[in-house]
């Protein structure tokens, strides 16, 4: 994936601001995050569950909505929305309790520590900001995994690349395209041929929930974890799954991976033609950089950060004219 390094993240994403983001963390040991070491035959596949479990744990602590994720062999994708306005409504006791779930101490009484922390207004204000901060979320995702992997590998040193890569998703169409791109990663990488076989992805979890409760298929599309009550483009769960399935089938075989199955009837309602939608999803990887959205959204973002141009504006114009 091509990512511009032109802008400091604090400029593109002001601290404390709400937003939705597509983030990628890569392992410096490449194949040894969750894959198999071809030299020794040793498997690290169990680490996928570590990452997936941690994503769900953090979504229950931070003020976020988790829209999508995919745990790959050497990197992790998440589509996450930060919601500082939700955190602002939490009491000091709730902020303290959530923070102590992140950083428990075995040598201290938990209830006493929480009481002391909740009574420190200055510290609570700092923690309130951190509990809706994207960088803190990604830090709390990567660090425990790194420590566990290093213990298992009997080594020290860096496990992840120094910085996670981040795209700001400026509108609902960009969020939907990023979700589909992330959910289709295992299929495109030829790790599997169907969505049902896409282990450790948000799309597989959505399918599992519908298998257990068929009525959930017609419910509004919602975050897979975290704060609920939000919606993307008024889709239902089943309409989103049909859209992802369709997108997978439109990706040519020489682009690594394709899904067989019927086409959905949702594209026109969300304002896309078949070719345009597929190109939009594929553009997540190659044609956008630090931000993704419609032409107007990208132009506004460029002006906001004092730039004349953002990578992806030309792509957005071509797609709008198609």
C-alpha positions, 0 to 999 in steps of 0.5 A: 500500500502506498502511503504519503509521509508528507504530513505529520499525523497530528496535522492530519488527525488533530488530537482529540478529534473524532473520525474514522480511520483505516490503520495497518500495523506491520510486523518487522519479522514479516512472516512470523507474526501469525504465519508459518516459518518455512525454514523451521516449519514452526507455526505461529497461527495461534497468534491471530487469535491473540490479536483478534481477542485484543481488538475486542477487548480494547473496543470494550474499553476505549471510546471507539466503534470497530467497523472492520478488521483482518488479521493477516500473516504479517500485518493487521488491518483495522477500520476504527472510529474514535468517539471523544464525545462519548467519552466526554459523557463518562463519569470519573469513576468509569474513566478510572475503571476503564483505564485500570482494565488497560493497565492493571497492577497486581501489587495494588488494591484495585478498588483503592487505586480506582478511587484515588484515580477517580478523585484526581481531576487533572489525571482523569482529564488526561485519561479521558483524552487517551481513551478516545485517541487513535494512537493510544488505541493502536499502542494498546493493541500492539504492545501486549502482542509484541511482549507475548510474541517476544516471550514465545520467541525467547528474544527481545527487540522491536516486533512491529514497525515503528509507526502504524500506517493510517488513512483518514476516511472522510465520508461514509462511502470511504468508510464502506470501501475501506471496510470491504477492502479490509474484509476481502484481504484474506481472499485477495491474498489467496488464503481462502476462497470464500468469506466463510473461510476468512478466519480472524476477520470482521466479515467472518464474525458477522457471518457467524453471528447471523448463523447463530441468530438469522434475524440479525441479517436484517438488522442495520449494519453496526460496528462489529465491536465497541460503541453501538447505535451508529450506521453506515449508509443505511445498509442492513447486515445482509446487504453489506455481506452481499456487497462484499461478496460481490466485490470479491467476485469482481476482482479478477483472478490475476489480482489474487483471489475471487469469490463465486456466488450471486450478485447483490442488488444494492449498488445503485442505492448507494450511488455506485455502478458496478465498475465504479464500486470495484475501482473504489475498493481497489483504490484503497490500496493504491490510489489514496494515501493519508486520506480517502473520500469524495472530491469535496471531502479531500479538497476540504481536508487539504484546505484544513491542513494548509495544503493545495492538494492531497493524493487521491483527489485525481482518483476521486474525480475520475470515479465521480465522472465514471 
